[in-house]
Amino acid sequence: MPGPPLVTGATGFAGSHLVDHLLEREPAVAAWGHSGGRDLPSIRDPRVAWSRVDLLNPEAVCDALERLRPSMVFHCAGIADVNAAWKASTPALRVNAMGTHRLLEALRRLRLDVPVLVVGSALVYRSSTGAIDEDSTIGPSSPYGLSKLAQEMIAVRASWCPVFVARSFNHAGPRQSDAYVTSSFARQIAEIEAGLRDPVLHVGNLESKRDITDVRDTVRAYRAIVERGRTRQPYNVCCGRAYRVADLVQLLLSRARVAIRVQTDRDRLRPSDTPVVLGSYARLAADTGWAPLIPIERTLGDLLDYWRGVTETRGAARS
């Protein structure tokens, strides 16, 4: 009898929301990741079986899969910080590419013919000012994008199981690390409101435009791809609208409880900052019926409320 669906990288941003989403329909979920340092409701949920598995250790991966024998695999684990990959590219290549290889090889060794979703990235595409679809030119411009392209190439060659590929554009929402632009803004605002910072919001390039989907819509897409998508065909997961970062800042500031001024910091500017990232989810909609449902206003409001809660909790712990 097959085991529960497995989510790798389950303590990560999208992975944790995917666990929550799966629990709405599944009696149990298996989760690989590190539970320490992240307060997730699902960590304390008895329906979630947590394991610590080093994806770069082939025997550990094989042993864990043999015990579990999952009904499907959502591979969300990996290094997702684009900025960190500029500073040190080797870890991103090792974890994103080799980690995926170890997982798929373990499935082959165990003859586990189960669906696998590999969560890739829109940063595998060449920069474009127009809407990017799945037939757009491939050409990553960052070490992170290169690592995700390598991951995808490894995945589609795995002929021994049904492999699905998502190319995710930016997504945002509660629990996101402040290494990402909207979450950084939200955390700063929450800490300013709590009196922990001067009333100055530090920003980078405000003129870039980004296609941003709510993370809860994103994980719905992951499930839809596995259930109704086509194997080895990449699917863009995006909202089809590029938001100017300056407009996102204003949306967040409109929800702030105190007056805040904006200041551009040179150290927040990336070595390569693509002016526009805009995707088309036409293939995903046609094949699965998926469409984004959550408006950006709710996404940002929930993100800000999340950081307010984190800030209050940390303040209470220090007092």
PyMOL commands that set and color helices and strands:
alter all, ss='L'
color gray80, all
select helices_A, chain A and resi 13-23+41-44+58-68+82-87+89-110+122-124+143-156+181-193+215-228+245-253+266-268+282-288+296-318
alter helices_A, ss='H'
color red, helices_A
select strands_A, chain A and resi 6-8+29-32+48-51+73-75+116-121+163-168+170-172+200-203+209-214+234-237+242-244+261-264+276-277
alter strands_A, ss='S'
color yellow, strands_A
deselect
rebuild
show_as cartoon
